[in-house]
Amino acid sequence: MPPLSKVVPLAVLAAAVLAGAWYVREERESLRSRFVAAPPNAASATAGPPPASAASASASAASAPAVAASVPEPVPAEPLEATGVEDALITLLGRKAVMNHLRVDGFANRIVATVDNMDRPQLSSRLWPFYPSTGQFSVRKQDGRTYIDADNGLRYAPLLLLAETVDPAQVAELYRRMYPLLQAAYVELGYPKGRFNDRLLAVIDHLLATPVPDGPLEVRLPPIDPSVAPPRPWVLYQFTDPALESLSAGQKWLLRLGPVNERRVKLRLQQFKRELIGQAAAAP
């Protein structure tokens, strides 16, 4: 599948970059409870020397930024109606890009659901505002252990390059025009007193708090219940370090990108966050 468009609403910047890997991971995650054997006891699960990433995870937890403070909600001069979202996206991205990459039906609801689930254990691919892209997770073996391959992040290069060409001001303006639809979807999702703008900023801060590993990340395949045969080969790798495996779906995916790509994504998230807060401060 060709790369996603280069202009995306701020609310789903991370989802745009993460789409390919989450599709593979979350589709199999839904099967996990059916085929994974009961986990080993705590002593055996943590036996052996800790991976190189454990120190970074602890340090990040201590220095994680606070949840974003509440800022004024966006007030668009020309808010988008639901019926105008597809046309607005086509104007910005072109008809071919929209048709090939975006699920425009219930687009605002898809954005809100995706953002709301980024800091949770799982993110269902059926809620994405994007069609999933292809890609295979690659590992390497060394001294009887399995690590994420250093070249694994190369398959995300086109998406990362596109994300780095996005004009933060344009993205923030599109988000601002869509905000009434996003807020309505957030209320419908079950937050009658919540503000989606606050939730978005909190999720961005959560992703920015993802630890940066100081060495190769060790992974393993979970034990399979021998009484049940998976419908296809099992390739759902887990982090060997329990501290990393306990992270959210969004944070674990950022780790799978590799440290260089993780820093690139975080830089763009910081830039978009500044634009969003700057727009709110400049609003009358």
N, C-alpha and C positions, 0 to 999 in steps of 0.2 A: 504494500500500500504506500502511496506517495506521502510525503510529510504533511503534517497538519498545517493549517493556515498560519500566517505570521502575525495576525492581529486577533487576540482572543480576550474576552472579558477578564478583568483582573480576578474575579471570583474563582475562575477555574484555570488560572495560569499553571498551577502545580498539576492539576488533573490533565491538562493538555500535554505537559512534558511526560507525565507518568503513564499515559494511557496504555502503551504497548505491554509493559511488564505487568501491570495490574490485571489486564485481561487474562493472561496466562495464569497468574498466581491466584486470583480470586475465583476463577472458574474451578480450579482444583481445590481451593480452600473449602468450597461448598461440599466437596466429597469427603473431606478429611474425617469427619466424625463417623463415616460409614466404614472406612478402611484402616484407620490408624489404630494400632493396638494400644492398650492402656499404657501411659507413660511409666518409665522406670521410676524407682524411688529416688528421693532427692539426693541421697548419697551417691548413687551411681550416675545420676544425670549430671552432677557437677564434678565428677572425679577427674583427675588429671590437671595439668597446669592450665591456668586461665588463658584465653586467647589474648592476643596483643591489643584487642579493642576494648577490653574491660576497663582499663585505666581511663581511656578517653570517655567512656560512657559515664563513669563516676564523676569525672571532672566536669563534663557537660551538665550533669544533673545539678551540680553545685552552682554553676554559673548561668543556668538557663534564664532567659529574660522573663520578666513578669508578663502576665497576660495583658494584652493591649488595653490601655485605658479607653473608656467610652469617649467617642468623638461624635460631633453632630452628624446626623444622618444626611446623606446626599439629597439635595433638592434640585432635580433637573429642570432646566428651563423648557425643554421639549421632551417630556417623558414618552417612552415607547409604549404603544398598546400591544397587547398580545398578538394581534393580527399583523402587526408591523415588524415583528422581530425577524422573521425570515427575510423580508425585503431589506431590512437594515443590515443584516449579516451579508446578504448578497452584494449590497452596495460596497461594503467594506472589503469583502474577501473574494468576490466573484462567484458566479453561479456554480461553476464546476467544483470549486473548493468546498462550498457549502454542501452541495449534493453528495460529494464523495466522503466528507469527513464529519459532518455535524448531524446529530439527531435533533432536528428542529421542532419536532412534536414535543410539547411540554418543556421547551428549552429552559425556561426559568426554573421550573421545578427540578429538572435534572441538575442544574448548576447548584441549587441550594442543597439537594440531597447529597451530592458529591462532596461539597465543602463540609457539610455537617458530619460526614462519616470519615473524613481524613484523619482525625485524631483518635479513631476507634480501632478495635482489633481487625475489622474487616471492612472492605468497601465493595459493594455489589456492582459488578460490571453492567448489569441491566439498567442501572440508574445513570450511567454516564451520559454526558451531552455529546460524546464523540463515538464514532465507530472505532472498535478496537483495531490496532495495527498488529502485524505479525512480529515475531521476534523470539529468540531462544536464549534462555539463561545458560551461560557457559561457566564451567568450573575446571579446576586443575587439581591433580593429585600430587602430593609431596609427602614422603615419609609416612605413608599410610593415612594421611589426613586429606580432607577435601577443602579447597579454598575457592572463593569467587575468583574467576580468571581476571587478570589485569586488563584484558581486552574486552571484557564484557560490556563496558560502557561505550565502546565504539558504535554499537548499533543505535545509540540514542543521539549520535552526533548531529544528524540533520535537524532533529527537533530542538536540540539545545541551541544550534546556530540560529534557527528561526526565532526562538524565544529571545535571543540576544539582539535581534534586529527590531523588536517591537518598540514603538514609541510609547513610553510610559504615560505621557499625557493623553494620547489617543485611547489607550486602554482604560485609563481612569475615567475619561469622558463617556466611553461606551458603557462602562459599569454604572456611572451616574444616571445615564438615560434609562437603563434597565432597572434601576433600583426599586421603583414602586412594584414592579412585577416580582422581583426577588424577595422583597419584604412580604408581599402577599403570600408567596409560596412558602416562606419560612413560617408564617402564622399557620398556614394550612398543614404544615408538617407536624405541628403540635406545640408551637411556641407562641401562644396568643399574646404574651407580654414581652416576648423577646425581640431584639433588633438584629437583623441579619448582618448589618454593618459591624456590630460588635463581635458577632460570631466569626465573621470572615477575618477580622484583624487578629482574633485570638488563635485561629487556625494557622494563620501565617506565622505568628510568634511561635506556635508549637512546632512547625516545620523548621523554623530557624534554629530551634533548640536541639535539633538532631545532632547527636555526637559525631565528631569527625574521627574515624579510626586512625590509630598510629601504626597500623600494620595490616597484613592480609587478614581478611575476614574468613574464619573457618565456618563451614556449613556442614550439615548432615541430612540424610534422608530419614524421616521418622520411621519407626518400626511399623510394619504392616500386619494387620490381623490375618493370620494364615488361613482362617476359615472363610474369608471373603476375598474374592479375586477382583482387583480394580479393573475397570473397563478398558484401561490403556496403561502403558508403562507409567510408573509413579515417579514424578520428577519435582515434587514440591519440596524444595530444600528449606531447611530451617537453620537459623543461626545456632551454633553450638553453645555460644555464650548465652546463658539464660537471661542476663540483663538486656542483651540486644534483642533476643527473641520476644521479650515482653513489651517491646516498644510498639507504637501504633503502626497501622498499615502504611501510612504515609512516611513515617520516619524510617521504617525498615526498607521501603523502596528507595529512599534517598541514599541509604547506605549501600544498596545494591548497585547504584549508579557508579560508585567509585569516588574517592575523595576529591579528585579534580572536578568532576561533574557536579558533585554535591555542592562544592563552593560556588560554582557558576550559577546553579539554580538559586542558591541562597542570595547571591548578589542581586539577581533579578527580582526576587521577592522583596528584598529590602527597598529596591528602587520603586517598585509599584506601591508598596506600603507608604513610602514618603509622598508619592503623588496623590494617593487617596486621602491621606491626612491633610496634605497641602490644599487640596480642593475644598475640603470641609472648612479649613481655616479661612479660605478666601471667600467663601460663600457669604452673601449678605445676610 
